[in-house]
Amino acid sequence: MMTDKIIVALDVGDEESAIALIDRLESVTFWKVGLELFTSAGPRILQVLKSRQKQIFLDLKFHDIPNTVAGACRSAARYGVDLMTIHATSGKDALKAAKEAVEEGAAQAGVKPTKLIAVTVLTSISARQLAMDLKVPVELPEYALDMALMAQEAGLDGAVCSPQEVTQLRQTCGDDFVLVCPGVRPTWAEQGDQKRSLTPAQAIQAGADYLVIGRPITAAADPELAWQRISQELATVT
Ligand SMILES: O=c1ccn([C@@H]2O[C@H](COP(=O)(O)O)[C@@H](O)[C@H]2O)c(=O)[nH]1
């Protein structure tokens, strides 16, 4: 089902609001728990999702020295979630250490190893900001591809990229590399802080495995209707 490719970002400030959304949007099969909710509600929210047989993307975007990210990944892998993130800019040694640690953590807990994916360039960063503010002297699409290739060489399972770079990453990294795209905006939704967007149908056609969509659904006046509209849009993709 095309709707299984949509990961809804559960960006709310407390457990109660999160549960209300999960129960309201029953047909969502894959939820993303990010920094806001995990900092507020802690790992208990993962149990809530598991008890409802949902898939979980734990998006804590670790970014630190190898020893520290490895420790964080080992701990997080014990939760037995489906996907988890680290920033590619942590560097190749950190990526390798993180990948090994995920496998250790999963083995210790007797759960399936979480797929570890690397954030290439945040979708809230424009090409101009990458050059002018972050002083990266490489074109953004090339830099995103370099980050994805480094992650692949380090043994990671995939990458987070904007829908605007996904075709190039897919062609270069191959079909087995999981590509997850936030920064997805239906034509009727507000852009907010996202800078490199495509619509849900365009993002799937461009090669994304999964789309991460938050506010267009969760902040909509009618979240069920927003979910249905996006589901209908994806049903038109051939
Ligand atoms: O490059 C990135 C990496 C992660 N995100 C996360 O995805 C969602 C997007 O939410 P929207 O409300 O649809 O903008 C959010 O949780 C981000 O932390 C991202 O946007 N870009």
The ligand as an SDF file (V2000), in Angstrom:
LIG
                    3D

 21 22  0  0  0  0  0  0  0  0999 V2000
   16.4300   16.9920    6.9450 O   0  0  0  0  0  0  0  0  0  0  0  0
   15.4800   16.7670    7.7330 C   0  0  0  0  0  0  0  0  0  0  0  0
   15.5340   15.7520    8.6680 C   0  0  0  0  0  0  0  0  0  0  0  0
   14.4560   15.5390    9.4800 C   0  0  0  0  0  0  0  0  0  0  0  0
   13.3430   16.3060    9.3920 N   0  0  0  0  0  0  0  0  0  0  0  0
   12.2100   16.0000   10.2970 C   0  0  0  0  0  0  0  0  0  0  0  0
   11.0640   15.6620    9.5210 O   0  0  0  0  0  0  0  0  0  0  0  0
    9.8940   16.2510   10.0620 C   0  0  0  0  0  0  0  0  0  0  0  0
    9.2610   17.1450    9.0350 C   0  0  0  0  0  0  0  0  0  0  0  0
    8.1160   17.7320    9.5810 O   0  0  0  0  0  0  0  0  0  0  0  0
    7.2150   18.7600    8.7750 P   0  0  0  0  0  0  0  0  0  0  0  0
    6.2500   19.2520    9.8090 O   0  0  0  0  0  0  0  0  0  0  0  0
    6.5470   17.9800    7.6700 O   0  0  0  0  0  0  0  0  0  0  0  0
    8.0750   19.8500    8.2350 O   0  0  0  0  0  0  0  0  0  0  0  0
   10.3210   16.9690   11.3350 C   0  0  0  0  0  0  0  0  0  0  0  0
   10.0600   16.1150   12.4270 O   0  0  0  0  0  0  0  0  0  0  0  0
   11.8160   17.1580   11.1910 C   0  0  0  0  0  0  0  0  0  0  0  0
   12.4930   17.0420   12.4250 O   0  0  0  0  0  0  0  0  0  0  0  0
   13.2970   17.3060    8.4800 C   0  0  0  0  0  0  0  0  0  0  0  0
   12.2940   18.0440    8.3510 O   0  0  0  0  0  0  0  0  0  0  0  0
   14.3640   17.5080    7.6530 N   0  0  0  0  0  0  0  0  0  0  0  0
  1  2  2  0
  2  3  1  0
  2 21  1  0
  3  4  2  0
  4  5  1  0
  5  6  1  0
  5 19  1  0
  6  7  1  0
  6 17  1  0
  7  8  1  0
  8  9  1  0
  8 15  1  0
  9 10  1  0
 10 11  1  0
 11 12  2  0
 11 13  1  0
 11 14  1  0
 15 16  1  0
 15 17  1  0
 17 18  1  0
 19 20  2  0
 19 21  1  0
M  END
$$$$
